Amino acid sequence: MSHPDQVTGPMPVTRYADEDRPDRLSRRVVVSGVAWVLVAAAAVVGWIGTGEAGSGAADAESLGRIQGQLGESAVAAPSAGVPPVLLLVVAALLVLATVGLLARRGVVRLPLVVLGVAAILLLALAGRWETLPAMAFAVVGTLPLLTGATHRWLTSR
């Protein structure tokens, strides 16, 4: 006679039963990958917005007119800022690292987070509104990478 607390027979099937199967793409990794691609997309949108057409930089004639009416200190000199091409480079590296993550290269977890933080910093230094959504996407992309199930999936072959 078996004890009432002992489970006999096969384990019950739940909707999570095959989530950690090594031959399937982990849902956590997919969520993380989508979030990192969205961080890259925010960086690309920021890059597009910092270009000549989208920067909103005043031309020399407008600057001269405003400074003539209000004085030299009314308009700050344009700053060198961040080269916009860095946003594009970081976005490309984020996409490549995400592909590596989906291909079970666990070593890209840390570079993904570092690249995401770099994209956020570059967006913030450029004064872009895309900084806030990129921060949210980076959090969503990082949290699944910290779970044991993701580690097991990345290290199983």
C-alpha positions in Angstrom: 0.0 0.0 0.0 1.4 3.4 -0.9 1.3 6.5 1.2 -1.4 9.0 0.1 1.2 11.8 -0.4 3.2 9.7 -2.8 2.7 10.2 -6.5 2.4 7.0 -8.5 2.4 6.8 -12.2 3.4 9.4 -14.7 3.5 13.1 -13.8 0.5 15.1 -14.9 0.8 17.0 -18.1 0.6 20.7 -17.7 0.9 23.6 -20.1 4.5 24.1 -18.9 5.5 20.5 -19.4 7.6 20.9 -22.5 8.6 24.6 -22.0 12.2 23.6 -21.0 12.7 21.0 -23.7 16.1 21.4 -25.2 14.8 20.9 -28.8 12.3 23.8 -28.6 13.0 27.5 -28.6 12.5 28.8 -25.1 9.7 31.3 -24.7 11.9 33.3 -22.3 14.6 33.6 -24.9 12.1 34.7 -27.6 10.7 37.4 -25.3 14.2 38.5 -24.5 15.2 38.5 -28.2 12.2 40.6 -29.2 12.9 43.1 -26.5 16.6 43.5 -27.6 15.4 43.9 -31.2 13.1 46.7 -30.0 16.0 48.4 -28.2 17.9 48.2 -31.5 14.8 49.7 -33.3 14.7 52.5 -30.8 18.4 53.2 -31.5 17.7 53.2 -35.3 14.8 55.6 -34.8 17.0 57.8 -32.7 19.7 57.7 -35.4 17.1 58.7 -38.0 16.0 61.6 -35.8 19.5 62.9 -35.2 20.3 63.3 -38.9 20.4 66.6 -40.7 16.7 66.6 -41.7 15.4 65.5 -38.4 17.7 67.2 -35.9 15.8 70.5 -35.9 19.1 72.4 -35.9 18.7 76.0 -36.8 20.5 77.3 -39.8 23.1 80.0 -39.6 20.7 82.8 -40.8 18.2 82.0 -38.1 20.8 81.8 -35.4 22.3 85.2 -36.5 18.8 86.8 -36.4 18.0 85.5 -33.0 21.4 86.5 -31.6 21.1 89.9 -33.1 17.7 90.5 -31.5 18.3 88.9 -28.1 22.1 89.0 -27.7 24.9 86.5 -28.1 24.1 84.5 -24.9 20.5 83.9 -26.0 21.4 80.9 -28.2 23.9 78.3 -27.0 26.6 77.2 -29.5 25.9 73.9 -31.1 27.6 71.1 -29.2 29.5 68.3 -30.8 27.4 65.7 -28.9 27.4 62.0 -29.9 28.1 61.0 -33.5 24.8 59.6 -34.7 26.5 56.8 -36.5 27.3 55.2 -33.1 23.6 54.6 -32.6 23.4 52.7 -35.9 26.5 50.6 -35.0 25.2 49.7 -31.6 21.8 48.8 -33.1 23.5 46.5 -35.6 25.6 44.8 -32.9 22.4 44.3 -30.8 20.7 42.5 -33.7 23.7 40.3 -34.3 24.0 39.4 -30.6 20.2 38.7 -30.5 20.7 36.3 -33.4 23.5 34.7 -31.4 21.2 34.3 -28.4 18.5 32.6 -30.5 21.3 30.3 -31.8 22.0 29.2 -28.3 25.2 31.2 -27.8 24.9 31.8 -24.1 28.1 33.9 -24.1 26.2 36.8 -25.8 24.0 37.4 -22.7 26.4 39.9 -21.1 27.3 41.7 -24.4 23.6 42.1 -25.0 23.1 43.9 -21.7 26.2 46.0 -22.2 25.1 47.0 -25.8 21.6 47.8 -24.5 23.0 50.1 -21.9 25.3 51.7 -24.5 22.3 52.3 -26.7 20.3 53.9 -23.8 23.3 56.1 -22.9 23.8 57.2 -26.5 20.1 58.0 -26.9 20.1 60.0 -23.6 23.2 61.9 -24.6 21.6 62.7 -27.9 18.5 64.0 -26.0 16.1 61.6 -27.8 12.7 60.6 -26.5 13.5 57.0 -27.5 15.5 56.6 -24.3 12.5 55.8 -22.2 11.1 53.0 -24.3 14.6 51.6 -24.8 15.0 51.4 -21.1 11.8 49.5 -20.6 12.7 47.1 -23.5 16.2 46.6 -21.9 14.6 45.6 -18.6 12.2 43.2 -20.4 15.2 41.8 -22.4 17.4 41.3 -19.3 15.0 39.7 -16.9 14.5 36.4 -18.8 18.2 36.0 -19.2 18.6 35.8 -15.4 16.4 32.7 -15.0 17.7 29.3 -14.4 15.4 27.9 -17.2 17.1 30.1 -19.7 20.5 29.1 -18.5 19.5 25.4 -18.8 18.1 26.0 -22.3 21.3 27.8 -23.4 23.6 25.2 -22.1 21.7 22.1 -23.2 22.5 20.7 -26.6 
